[in-house]
Amino acid sequence: MGNKNGKIVLTEEIVEELSRSSGIEKKLVKQQCETFLVEHPSGNINKSDFKKFVKMALPDLNMKKMEANIFRMYDTNQDGNVSMEEFLIVFHVFSNGSAEENLQRIFRIFDVDNNGVISKNELKKLVKDMSSQCGDDVITDSTFLEMDKDKDGSITSEEFCAAVLAQDKFSKFLAVQVIDMFT
């Protein structure tokens, strides 16, 4: 993304990268990005428009329950908007990132209050929001026990990543549930 005379400009380099990483034809990528910039000339999208955008891109995703959680993952500077740059960074990380980089993004979905740790209540709410089928206290309790390695009552990003990478049963289950929402 370039900037020319204070106006956000889509570069050929960005179009090529998005096309390569998404598998979408360059012409279509360029068209979609230009449409985004026409509708959002500031290069920012608010929560309401983001919801519409994600619903169009991922029609099977239940945004009603997960909207705030997914928006938080993209709004990395926590200003209430998702900039084109923030969106592209997350998109790039998910398409090209290491397992740990992707898990750190997913961690942001679970960290509801953005304080750098996941509390048991945050985990419980997210499990409930993800699906009525897995809104079970057993899943919440078991996942929390797996992830909270130092038993301090909260889960850090490092503990979260380690539990999922170690393929601990419930930790892996929840991470896969989140990943499945995007695929």
N, C-alpha and C positions, 0 to 999 in steps of 0.2 A: 504494500500500500504506500503510495507516494503522497506528497503534499506539494501542491503547486499554487502559489499566491494565496495560501490559506484555505484552499479547497482540496478535499481528499480526491486523489486520482488513483485509478486502478492501473497497475503496471502489468506489462506483458509477462514479467517474471512471476508475479503473484498468480496470474491466470494459469501459467504453465504448471506451477507447483500444485495449485488446487486441482487441476485437471489430472495430473499424475497421481496424486495421493488419493483422490476420490474415485478415479476411473470414469469421471464424467468428461464428455467431449469439451475441448477448450472453448469452442464457440458458445456452448450452453453455459459453461462456468462464467464466461465474460458477460453474457446476457443477464444471468441471475445476479451477479455482483453489481452490474450497472443499474439494474432495476432496484436493488437494495439502496444504492447511493441516490437514485432519483427520489425514492420514497423517504430516505433518511439522509439528506445532504450533509448533515453534521457528521455522519459516519457512526451515529449512536442510535440504538434501538431501546425503547423502554420495555418494561416488563409485559405490558399488554400486547405490544407489537411482537415482542419476542415469542410470546405464547402462540400467536398466529403463525409466525415464521416456522417454529418448531413443528407445529401441527401440520403444516404444509410439507415440510421436509421429512417428518417421521409420523405419518398418519396413524400408525398403530400405537403410538405412545399415549398413555393416559395422563395427559397434562393436568387434568383437574387436581389429582392428588399429588403429583410430583413437580408441579410448576415452580414453586419457590425453591425446591431443592436443586433442580436443574439450572434455574436462572442463577443461583448462587455460585454454581460451578463456573459459569461463564463470566460473571461479573467479578473479575479477579481483583479490581481495585475498590469494590464495594461502594460504588457511587450511585447505584440504582439504575444504571444503564449498561448495556453491552455494546462496546465499541466494535467497529469492524475489525480492529486489531485484536481485541480480546477474543472475538469469535474465531478469527483465523489462527490465533495461537492455540486455542483449545482444539480446534479442528486438526491442526498440524500435529499436536501432541498425540491425539487419539489415532491419527492415521500413521504416524511415523515414530511415536514415542516408545521408549522402553516400557517394560511391564511396570517398573517402579514409577515412572513419570505418569503413566495412565492411572495407576492406583492412587497417586497423590491427588489427581483430579477427582477421582471417585470419592476420596476421603472428604473433599469439600462438600459433596452432597450430604454426607453423614453429619458433618460438623455444622449443625443448624445455626448456632449462635456465633460462628466464626471465631471462636476463642482458641483454636488450635488443638482441641481435644474433643473426643466424642463421649458424652455422658450416657449413662444407661437410659435415661429418659429420651435423649435424642435418638438412640438406636431403636428404642421401642416404637417411637412415633414413625420413624422411617420404615420399619418392618411393617407396621400397620398400613402406612400409605402405599407401600409397594404392591400389596395384594391382600385381599381378604383371606386368601388361602394360607398366607404365611404370617398372618397377624397373631401368631401364637407366642405366648410368653416363653415357651420352651425354646423357641428359636432365638429370641432376644437374650434370654439368660445364658444359653449355651454359647452363643456368639460372643457375648460380653466376657464370659469366662475364658474363652480361647484367646481373645485379643488383648485383654488387660493383663499382660504378662507380669507387670510389677505390682498388681493388685492394689493400685492407688485409687481406684474408683473412676478412672477415665482412660480413654484410649488415645494415644498419640498417633500421629501420622506414621511414625516408624513402627509402632506396634501393629497398626492396621495393615501396613504393607507386608510386614514380616509374617503375619498370620495368614494373609491371602497367598503370598508367595510360597509359604510352607504347605499350602493346600489343606489347612485345617478345615475340617468338614463344614461347619456352619459359616465360617468366615468366607470360604470359597463360594458357598451357596449364595450368600448375599451379594458378593461381588459379581457373580455370574448373572444374578437377577438384574443388577444395575446395567451391566454390559449388554444384556439382552434387550433392554429398552432402546438402545441406540443402534441395534443391528436388525 
